[in-house]
Amino acid sequence: MEMETLLETLSVYEIILVAGGLVGIYIKFTNEIAKIKNRLYTLEQSKDEVKEMLKDLQEDISEIKLLLARKQIDQL
């Protein structure tokens, strides 16, 4: 019964406007989700790059430590 009175009070024009608004909201949210997915992918790629840089840095620091240790042994 309530649905019948709702349809009686709404005109076809109002129903089209509401449907158009819902489609617009759906498109907007879909675009926002796509942007967020793209940003997430970019951040994940940056994270991998930073991990690789830190690994290289750790290897270089270990090499420097070895060189310093050898230099101290040579001075003895």
Secondary structure, DSSP 8 states (H G I E B T S, - for coil): -HHHHHHHHS-HHHHHHHHHHHHHHHHHHHHHHHHHHHHHHHHHHHHHHHHHHHHHHHHHHHHHHHHHHHHHHHH-
